[in-house]
């Protein structure tokens, strides 16, 4: 499997963040704010729960494709500045 360019990761994260910000914003929430019940649960609550699950799944999928082998605080410059 080819490793995507780091800018591609940044673009994916940015696009997903914007998508979910729009998803949980007023105009779209108003569309699902109805008195319709599905299995006794309001449509808005189902929309929010499914959207939240989708958001968590997207974060998981993006994090699975991050390069492995470096810690969160590792900048790769430690070997240059090691003291004896």
CNS distance restraints for C-alpha pairs under 8 A (distance, minus, plus):
assign (resid   3 and name CA) (resid  67 and name CA) 7.85 0.50 0.50
assign (resid   4 and name CA) (resid   8 and name CA) 6.26 0.50 0.50
assign (resid   4 and name CA) (resid   9 and name CA) 7.30 0.50 0.50
assign (resid   5 and name CA) (resid   9 and name CA) 7.07 0.50 0.50
assign (resid   6 and name CA) (resid  10 and name CA) 6.59 0.50 0.50
assign (resid   7 and name CA) (resid  11 and name CA) 6.18 0.50 0.50
assign (resid   8 and name CA) (resid  12 and name CA) 6.12 0.50 0.50
assign (resid   9 and name CA) (resid  13 and name CA) 6.18 0.50 0.50
assign (resid   9 and name CA) (resid  62 and name CA) 7.71 0.50 0.50
assign (resid   9 and name CA) (resid  66 and name CA) 7.65 0.50 0.50
assign (resid  10 and name CA) (resid  14 and name CA) 6.11 0.50 0.50
assign (resid  11 and name CA) (resid  15 and name CA) 6.04 0.50 0.50
assign (resid  12 and name CA) (resid  16 and name CA) 6.10 0.50 0.50
assign (resid  12 and name CA) (resid  62 and name CA) 7.85 0.50 0.50
assign (resid  13 and name CA) (resid  17 and name CA) 6.08 0.50 0.50
assign (resid  13 and name CA) (resid  62 and name CA) 7.55 0.50 0.50
assign (resid  14 and name CA) (resid  18 and name CA) 6.25 0.50 0.50
assign (resid  15 and name CA) (resid  19 and name CA) 6.06 0.50 0.50
assign (resid  16 and name CA) (resid  20 and name CA) 6.12 0.50 0.50
assign (resid  16 and name CA) (resid  58 and name CA) 7.84 0.50 0.50
assign (resid  17 and name CA) (resid  21 and name CA) 6.06 0.50 0.50
assign (resid  18 and name CA) (resid  22 and name CA) 6.22 0.50 0.50
assign (resid  19 and name CA) (resid  23 and name CA) 6.10 0.50 0.50
assign (resid  20 and name CA) (resid  24 and name CA) 6.16 0.50 0.50
assign (resid  20 and name CA) (resid  55 and name CA) 7.07 0.50 0.50
assign (resid  21 and name CA) (resid  25 and name CA) 6.20 0.50 0.50
assign (resid  22 and name CA) (resid  28 and name CA) 7.49 0.50 0.50
assign (resid  23 and name CA) (resid  28 and name CA) 6.30 0.50 0.50
assign (resid  23 and name CA) (resid  29 and name CA) 7.52 0.50 0.50
assign (resid  23 and name CA) (resid  51 and name CA) 7.60 0.50 0.50
assign (resid  24 and name CA) (resid  28 and name CA) 7.05 0.50 0.50
assign (resid  24 and name CA) (resid  29 and name CA) 6.42 0.50 0.50
assign (resid  24 and name CA) (resid  48 and name CA) 7.66 0.50 0.50
assign (resid  25 and name CA) (resid  29 and name CA) 6.15 0.50 0.50
assign (resid  26 and name CA) (resid  30 and name CA) 6.04 0.50 0.50
assign (resid  27 and name CA) (resid  31 and name CA) 6.73 0.50 0.50
assign (resid  28 and name CA) (resid  32 and name CA) 7.00 0.50 0.50
assign (resid  29 and name CA) (resid  33 and name CA) 6.24 0.50 0.50
assign (resid  29 and name CA) (resid  44 and name CA) 7.18 0.50 0.50
assign (resid  32 and name CA) (resid  43 and name CA) 6.05 0.50 0.50
assign (resid  32 and name CA) (resid  44 and name CA) 5.04 0.50 0.50
assign (resid  32 and name CA) (resid  47 and name CA) 7.07 0.50 0.50
assign (resid  33 and name CA) (resid  43 and name CA) 6.79 0.50 0.50
assign (resid  33 and name CA) (resid  44 and name CA) 5.16 0.50 0.50
assign (resid  34 and name CA) (resid  42 and name CA) 7.45 0.50 0.50
assign (resid  34 and name CA) (resid  43 and name CA) 6.50 0.50 0.50
assign (resid  34 and name CA) (resid  44 and name CA) 7.01 0.50 0.50
assign (resid  35 and name CA) (resid  42 and name CA) 6.54 0.50 0.50
assign (resid  35 and name CA) (resid  43 and name CA) 7.34 0.50 0.50
assign (resid  36 and name CA) (resid  42 and name CA) 5.96 0.50 0.50
assign (resid  36 and name CA) (resid  43 and name CA) 5.81 0.50 0.50
assign (resid  37 and name CA) (resid  41 and name CA) 5.12 0.50 0.50
assign (resid  37 and name CA) (resid  42 and name CA) 4.57 0.50 0.50
assign (resid  37 and name CA) (resid  43 and name CA) 5.84 0.50 0.50
assign (resid  38 and name CA) (resid  42 and name CA) 6.37 0.50 0.50
assign (resid  38 and name CA) (resid  43 and name CA) 6.50 0.50 0.50
assign (resid  41 and name CA) (resid  45 and name CA) 6.89 0.50 0.50
assign (resid  41 and name CA) (resid  46 and name CA) 6.96 0.50 0.50
assign (resid  42 and name CA) (resid  46 and name CA) 6.61 0.50 0.50
assign (resid  43 and name CA) (resid  47 and name CA) 6.15 0.50 0.50
assign (resid  44 and name CA) (resid  48 and name CA) 6.19 0.50 0.50
assign (resid  45 and name CA) (resid  49 and name CA) 6.11 0.50 0.50
assign (resid  46 and name CA) (resid  50 and name CA) 5.99 0.50 0.50
assign (resid  47 and name CA) (resid  51 and name CA) 5.91 0.50 0.50
assign (resid  48 and name CA) (resid  52 and name CA) 6.00 0.50 0.50
assign (resid  49 and name CA) (resid  53 and name CA) 6.16 0.50 0.50
assign (resid  50 and name CA) (resid  54 and name CA) 6.08 0.50 0.50
assign (resid  51 and name CA) (resid  55 and name CA) 6.09 0.50 0.50
assign (resid  52 and name CA) (resid  56 and name CA) 6.27 0.50 0.50
assign (resid  53 and name CA) (resid  57 and name CA) 6.14 0.50 0.50
assign (resid  54 and name CA) (resid  58 and name CA) 6.10 0.50 0.50
assign (resid  55 and name CA) (resid  59 and name CA) 6.32 0.50 0.50
assign (resid  56 and name CA) (resid  60 and name CA) 6.23 0.50 0.50
assign (resid  57 and name CA) (resid  61 and name CA) 6.18 0.50 0.50
assign (resid  58 and name CA) (resid  62 and name CA) 6.16 0.50 0.50
assign (resid  59 and name CA) (resid  63 and name CA) 6.07 0.50 0.50
assign (resid  60 and name CA) (resid  64 and name CA) 6.19 0.50 0.50
assign (resid  61 and name CA) (resid  65 and name CA) 6.76 0.50 0.50
assign (resid  62 and name CA) (resid  66 and name CA) 6.78 0.50 0.50
assign (resid  70 and name CA) (resid  74 and name CA) 5.99 0.50 0.50
assign (resid  74 and name CA) (resid  78 and name CA) 7.75 0.50 0.50
assign (resid  77 and name CA) (resid  81 and name CA) 6.92 0.50 0.50
assign (resid  78 and name CA) (resid  82 and name CA) 6.24 0.50 0.50
